[in-house]
């Protein structure tokens, strides 16, 4: 059995605890996670926030990896079918998780669902993150929270291959339409 790193525990859980408690146990919520991997953040949200049977988590991923860091250069190589199988084994019986296996650019523009919380952690190029942010903004409810992972992640590659530049451009374009909750390793904003 392959071991998978729990990046959520290392880099994200503290922010989820800090900002998602306002949604705890509330009914009729819709959460969206773009970029899921094996579902560590999904598990945390289901166990700690989305307890109501009328609240749903949409998990959007291709389970094919991403082009931001080609596998041949990656420190760890993944068999994405095994990654997806791990996700499926954890959540196939969880009724309020909706698995969406496709790319964000195909799925996001066609949604009529409005979300209370959207977490962006998929493709890490500036362009990928910017596109996900622009499309997510349109389906984020007023007072909804939009969060980005890996704002300061660099890994020694060009700025175009990191989330920061795309997030900064998005924040500049939407200036005055959000409140910044956090701007450190992750960026969390509330739509106003």
Order of alpha helices (4+ residues) and beta strands (2+ residues): alpha-beta-alpha-beta-alpha-beta-alpha-beta-alpha-beta-alpha-beta-beta
